[in-house]
Amino acid sequence: MDIQQYIESGVLEQYALGELPEVEQAEVERLAATYPAIRQELDSVQEALSGYAAQYAQAPPAGMRERVLSGWKAAIDAGVPEPAPAAEPEPAPAPVVRSITSAPVAEPVAAAPRFNWLMAASIAFLLLSVGVNFLLYSKWRNAETSLAAVESDRSLLAASHMAVEKRLGEQSTELSVLRNDEFRTVALNGTPAAPSARAKVLYNPNTRTVYVDVRSLPEPPAGKQYQLWALDKGKPVDAGVLDYATAAGEGLQHMKDIASAQAFAMTVEDAGGSPTPTLSTMTVVGNI
């Protein structure tokens, strides 16, 4: 597996933002538990994103959510028509007194047709209001979904921006070290255990600063890590362990300060380092 390519794919930033499905989240957690380099980069991304969010977070105007929701509610309520008033019953016709000599009186016309028309109109208005309310509700839901998508894209852009800023800062530091004439370059060549291995140490005796730059190192076994040693009058002095990305050749790494040294060497130790070097695993060595 190409660990560096996986780190640069952006999947760790998506995991930190919660953008991955559960299956891909589980895969990231498995790889982070297996490869310390992925765990270290994931922790760095999460820490950087938290710092960026704390620095640039902007609270929305007070009451913004309430105003938006009340506006939608008012629009929905405005679309519901007032119920049609019940039809007043027509007064019963006065009784007709018929006399033997009076002419026949015409019967009153029934009001049923008018009542049926009002009922039909009320039903039509009710159906129309239901349709309008459903349309407004759908638009409201779509607006919420669009807003969530915009916020997600903004968070992803912020994470990418932080990653770029971090890399630019590292490159600026590396350039200043390489251009500083106070640093001595110590070439570390491979031992018989790894003849093709190559690395170099940049050592500033005035400030005691040490940087390491890997050209080619064999990938260490699982649970192992490269450790740099400064040899001062034949005595090994711990100069720190190499990050997995550094061991893979990704840029310079700032190591522990060294007061005095005549040579530098690297050995393969248990992850986290060792108080004394394992000489049988010495991979590269070089004199100042």
WORA-V978407 format. One line per field, one symbol per residue. phi: phi as a letter, one per 20 degrees, with the letter a starting at -180 (. if undefined). psi: psi as a letter, one per 40 degrees, with the letter a starting at -180 (. if undefined). A space follows every 50 residues. Layout:
BEGIN
phi: ???
psi: ???
END
This chain:
BEGIN
phi: .efffffefnffffffemeefffffffffffffedgffffffffffffff fffffdfcffggmfffffffffffffffeefffffffffffffffeeedf efefefffffeggfffffffffffffffffffffffffffffffffffff ffffffffffffffffffffffffffffeeffeeedfddfegfbfefbbb ddcdffdmecccceeacffffgndbfceceddlndfcfdoeefffffene mecfdffcfbbdacbccdcfgoncfcfeffdfdcbaef
psi: hgdddddeeeddddddefeiidddddddddddddhddddddddddddddd dddddehhhiihedddddddddddddddehiiihiihhhiiiiihhhhid eiihhiiihieddddddddddddddddddddddddddddddddddddddd ddddddddddddddddddddddddddddeheehhhhhhiiiddgdeiiii hhhhddeeihiihhdhiihiiheiiihhhhhhfehhhheiihiddddeeg aihhaiihdiieiiiiihiiheiidiigdeehdiiii.
END
